[in-house]
């Protein structure tokens, strides 16, 4: 194995990309009405846990409840209940002082029908160890402080509410968008990695010069030992972030801005170099720099800065995050190199176990009964900052009553694109070296697409987020293994290619006449 290199910022962000999974928010409608003729009313978005309390699906089936404002009291003791009582009321309280489930227990004791918790940054459904509050039966929902203030100003103090959860369409178009983004990124990243391999071979066949050495530097090789160390670092970092989220999240945002801006520059620069015109240069310290590349670097930095400033703008910031994310994934798939199928199996296998552990096992360990990975994907409750290592696609619901909600999103972690993408990239390079007519590359890309479809099918059937690697890893590894076995190349595919023997290859003049590597 070659000399070890320090992980670049892009690889650091990848550590967090593997922690995130597909998820969906649990939204509902709070229909508030005041007094007057005609009767004024307005809809607001609220979030709730459907596994705790069921809501009717239509407004007609919802029960009308009077709203009582108790935001001036913590409602952490029975003595906090006003003298008039809260019987048959929907009680509004502020987040904090004591656990919201304790507030719900006290409100229920007083005869309340529902508890509405007001908070500044409620974007995901409530969680908590319900087993400790098994006697709590009333509805618990969350609304934003901004909406509650608007409700009081618009409808007055005498308000009645109806709460219901409209059903979503059976088909979610966001799945199609995420599918296209993921498959496109994996396919293009793998193909790009193969093209660099081809250029390296051509340079090696023609001359042993600095250009060849420069191209070889574009790779960062992950051998078996490096892969194991990488996964161990992943585990350490996810635990650290779980306990120190409110500080480390800003570190990750900063790293993402730097890494994604560099990645976007690398991707666009590769395209610009193909354009024959506009190659004006300036000389600085004896080095010639193309003017268009200077403007390109400024553009990439500007995009990253704009996203960083407006990252919490739900209406359009996701577009910049996805652009930066796609460029980040493409650049990493192209840059990181798994030298053989053995390293691919170790990396994908360990990350599959990692994914399953932090999704399905950690709920039995954490105090609130929530998995570490889900909490990090959503952001710890009450924290408005989210890890920017996901592809986000909002559900456009302009023609639905759910349009009052802050654009619920579907997300896919970068790791679910990059990790299988590294296998696809290895397959593409193996095709180039062995002249196998892209059979490994095409089959592994199709397997990745099938794995994504399987993930979406299970997501729809189970109605809850899924760790995508649970389906992507078996699909891609099994497919690549079957192809190698059928072509009787498993030994060569497993061991990979001896890249130190590349200097002895002498016939790599074109992609139509690829070089066969020595075993």
Buried (B, 14 or more C-beta within 10 A) or exposed (E): EEEEEEBBBBBBBBBBBBBBBBBBBBBBBBBBBBEEEEEBBBBBBBBBBEEBBEBBEEBEEBEEBBBBBBBEBBBBEEEBBEEEEBEEBBBBBBBBBBBBBBBBBBBBEBEBBBBBBBBEBBBBBBBBBBEBBEEBEBBBBBBBBEBBEBBBEEBEEEBBBBBBBBEBEEEBEBBEBBBEBBBEBBBBBBBBBBBBBBBBBBBBBEEEEEEBEEBBEBBBBBBBEBBBBBBEBBBEBBEEBBEEBEEBBEEBBEBBBBBBBBBBBBBBBBEBEEEEEEEEEEEEEEEEEBEBBEEBBEBBBEBBEEBBEEBEEBEEBBEBBBBBBBBBBBBBBBBBBBBBBBBBBBBBBBBBBBBBBBBEEBBEEBEBBBBBBBBBBBBBBEBEBBBBBBBBBBBEBEEBBBEBBBBBBBBBBBBBBBBBBBBBBBBBBBBBBBBBEBBBBBBBBBBBBBBBBBBBEBBEEEEBBBBBBBBBBBBBBEBBBEBBEEBEBBEBBBEBBEBEEBEEBEEBEEBEEBBEBEE
